[in-house]
Every structure is written in C-alpha cells, then in structure tokens.
C-alpha cells in the first residue's frame, strides 16, 4: 500500500493517479511495492544485482510499462539495473522516473542504469521524469544512465525531464544505431539553488540511413551549474542533429561542449548551441499584455521548457 | 482619454552626450478617437508611442490617462489600466504558442474557437496557426498579424500600433485597413497609429504630424491631410504609399 508522500511523488514523475493499466513495477525505498505483467510483457527480478528484466514480446502493440521509483526515506542510496528487451516490430510506451522526498539530513541517491535492446523495426517512446522535494539538509541525488542498442529500423523517442528539486545529477546517455535506426531525444532541464547537472550524450551511428535528433533545452537559475556534453559519431551514411539551447539567469554557470565526429564522407552532422539570458524585449512584450516582470519571466521559462 | 503635457525625452547619444528625442510635446487623444501620428523617419514617432506605453520614461512633462497621472507608472500598470501596444517588430518566443499569447492577452482561458475568431479577423487561417510556436518559423508578416490579433484580444481603452504596415504584404495591407475599420466600430476605445501610409491616414479622425521630436501640425484629417501631401512627411508616405494605393486601387476597382 502506498502512503500519501509516495502517491504524490508518483503523480509528479509518472503522472500516475491510480494503478496504471498494463505492466508495471513500483519500487519504493529500495523494495518492490507492486508488479503486474501482461501476456506480452514480462517483468522478472534480477538475481545477481538489484533491478529487473522487462521482456516485451515481438509484435506487441499499444501496450505500456510503468516503472517508477520513489525514495521517501532519508539516507537511501541505491544503484538499480533495469534491462528492457524489446522484440521485433513491437511498439510500446515505457514510463520511468524517480522522485525523491528527503526531509532528513542524510543524502538520498538513486542511480538507475537502464539498458534498452531494441529488436528489428521496434519502436519505443520512453518518458523519464526526475523530481525532488523535501526540506531536509540531505541532498537529493540522481545519476541516470541510459543505454540504447538499436537494431535495423528501430525507432526510439526519449523524453527526459528534470525540472525541480534534484541537487546533483549526472545524466549519461549512450546509443548505438544500426541501419535505418532513428533516435529522437528531447531533454528538458532546470536547475536552481546550488544544484549541479551534467548531461552527457554519446551517439554512434553505425548503420547506413541511421539518424539522431537530439534537442536539449535548459534553464539555469540562481547559483546552479550545468554542463552539457554531446558527442555524435557518424560511421556510415547517416544524419545527426544536436541542439543545446540554454537560458542563463542570476549567477548561474552553463557550459556546453558539442562534439561531432565523422568517419564517413556521407555522414551529415550538425550541431547548434545557444546560451543567453531572456531577451529584454520578450519581457517587455509580455508586460504590455499586463504581466509583471516576474510573471513574464515564468511564462517564458515555462514555454521554453514545455 | 490620453493627455500629454510638455513631454520631453532626452537619451544618451553615442558620443557620451545627450540628445533630445521628444521636445516639449503636448497632445490629447479623445475618447473613441482614431488618431494617426505621422512624420519623417527619425522624427520621434516610435519614441512617443514607447513613452505612452511606459517602455521609455519621459525626462520631463506629464502623461495623463483618464485623468490619472501615469508619467512614472510601469508598463504593467499601464497595460492593466487599459493601454495596448503592437510592436513595429514583433517579438519571437521559443516555446510559447500563438494560443498561449492570445490567452495572456485576453486574460482568460480563451477557448480555441474564441482564439480562432481573433486570428481569422487578421486574415490567418486559424487552425494552421493556433498551436504554432511564435518562433523563427513564422514569417515577418505572420508575426505582425499575430501581434495585431493580440491587441484585438485585449480590447483595451487605448490601442497603440507602431507602423502596423511595416513588413505586411499587399494583400494583408488591404486586410489591415478593414481590421482597423472594424476595430473602430466594435471596440469602445481609442486607436493611436503611427504610420506613413496614406490609406491609414485617410481613415483617421485626427492626424498629428511630428518633426524633430515636436508637433508640427495637428487637427482633423480633412484639414491636415491636404497640407502634408507633398511635404517631407508625405514624401515618405508616398514612397511606399503610392505604390500600394495604386495597386490596391486597381484591385478594388
């Protein structure tokens, strides 16, 4: 049974208000708090280390898997290994996400290592939200690792959001794409206080016709620091586009290092990066519509991170 | 409605000195009046509009709105008292959609069909635009029309347009005139437009001619318009305006 803190966190990270339809696995304070499998989606616990294996049968369509994690007790530190085996031609939605409620004085940390093995022509939409709350002195730490191994024609759309309350994060995403595989990433990040966020991507396009479109939008407020690093490697005739767009505010520090690496004459790689404050004329425009300066600022940030 | 008393605006120039952009300017805009401000480029028309909206603060004089002194009021206060401002060069926003801006402008949870009415009246096919981001993917002309739709959504006591014709194509220009004509019939408020265009001057109740930061002439359209045709103010007006009225006239014939 979930308590009210856990329920609230689940709403924040997985938009779950009641028990979800389809397969799910809830992890609360380091223990399994509920699991459901379906005829096409099986979930089993790993025997050698913490974590689960999620096996999606070939051809599974219109099904979803929810695997949210809640840390509500102060002082829990864990590394969890979750592997997803997505069968050929399957088309599923996977919702992960971790919320930390830390009212204590000890650090809480969840490091989720997610590996995705996408079969031929399979498709996934993967949604990952991170959220922290609680007024204790203990820090809320999340270090997610996402690895994507994509076979011919596989398509993955990743939506990764971290808007509030995580003190320290190191986000590592690695992807290897075979022929005609396509990876789309939409990252939204906001840091405040003295938070630190590192977001690091390495995408290797190894097959002809593979492509990646990686867009990261972030807002750095107060004394926070963001470090964005992306490396896109084109080893075949492929198309890669990465974009890093950051709004910097107050005394924040934003560091962006794009790297492109082409090993094939037909690899087309593009990187766009922009860091800047909110334009004064944007604030002025919204103020002429009746908003105060701080309301205007919030509207601009909310729109940017939507 | 709006009264400017001896308004002066002095700004720093590039040589470290200062420059008077608006000089001892006095004028009034009456209730439900349609007033057009015209004059040569660089005469201080846009600055005057910005002073009224509060984007720039006057260095001398007084601005009254419905009898209330707003000389040093903020942009937000003026907006909430009932002043709207359409920018000459509309601002782009990454992430904010057309419907978001229309909702902020109208100060209510506009339904999609209400929002569409505003877009349709500026000649945009609403369903194509309502969920578009107001970003670099929109053309200058599209942005300009969305800017005007926001003013319609606000329905303010005083609506100021800074060169609404700039960046608008010929077809939209005819449409623009009808937008203003409809506006003056439907909204109970005053309209103040900065323009060089003869066809806009033609639908005014009053015309104010500005030169070097001061008012050179002001009065009813029928009195002022004949004076300024052929003058410096009109030269600019005719450079762009003649072309448009000729083609526009043919289309209407």
HADDOCK unambig.tbl for C-alpha pairs under 7 A between the chains (distance, minus, plus):
assign (segid A and resid 281 and name CA) (segid B and resid 91 and name CA) 6.75 0.50 0.50
assign (segid A and resid 282 and name CA) (segid B and resid 91 and name CA) 6.14 0.50 0.50
assign (segid A and resid 287 and name CA) (segid B and resid 75 and name CA) 6.00 0.50 0.50
assign (segid A and resid 287 and name CA) (segid B and resid 76 and name CA) 5.03 0.50 0.50
assign (segid A and resid 288 and name CA) (segid B and resid 75 and name CA) 5.89 0.50 0.50
assign (segid A and resid 288 and name CA) (segid B and resid 76 and name CA) 6.01 0.50 0.50
assign (segid A and resid 288 and name CA) (segid B and resid 79 and name CA) 5.33 0.50 0.50
assign (segid A and resid 288 and name CA) (segid B and resid 84 and name CA) 6.34 0.50 0.50
assign (segid A and resid 288 and name CA) (segid B and resid 85 and name CA) 6.48 0.50 0.50
assign (segid A and resid 289 and name CA) (segid B and resid 79 and name CA) 6.05 0.50 0.50
assign (segid A and resid 289 and name CA) (segid B and resid 104 and name CA) 6.73 0.50 0.50
assign (segid A and resid 289 and name CA) (segid B and resid 105 and name CA) 5.19 0.50 0.50
assign (segid A and resid 290 and name CA) (segid B and resid 76 and name CA) 4.83 0.50 0.50
assign (segid A and resid 290 and name CA) (segid B and resid 79 and name CA) 4.90 0.50 0.50
assign (segid A and resid 290 and name CA) (segid B and resid 80 and name CA) 5.34 0.50 0.50
assign (segid A and resid 291 and name CA) (segid B and resid 76 and name CA) 5.92 0.50 0.50
assign (segid A and resid 292 and name CA) (segid B and resid 76 and name CA) 5.75 0.50 0.50
assign (segid A and resid 303 and name CA) (segid B and resid 95 and name CA) 4.44 0.50 0.50
assign (segid A and resid 303 and name CA) (segid B and resid 96 and name CA) 4.74 0.50 0.50
assign (segid A and resid 304 and name CA) (segid B and resid 94 and name CA) 5.73 0.50 0.50
assign (segid A and resid 304 and name CA) (segid B and resid 95 and name CA) 4.47 0.50 0.50
assign (segid A and resid 304 and name CA) (segid B and resid 96 and name CA) 6.94 0.50 0.50
assign (segid A and resid 306 and name CA) (segid B and resid 95 and name CA) 6.66 0.50 0.50
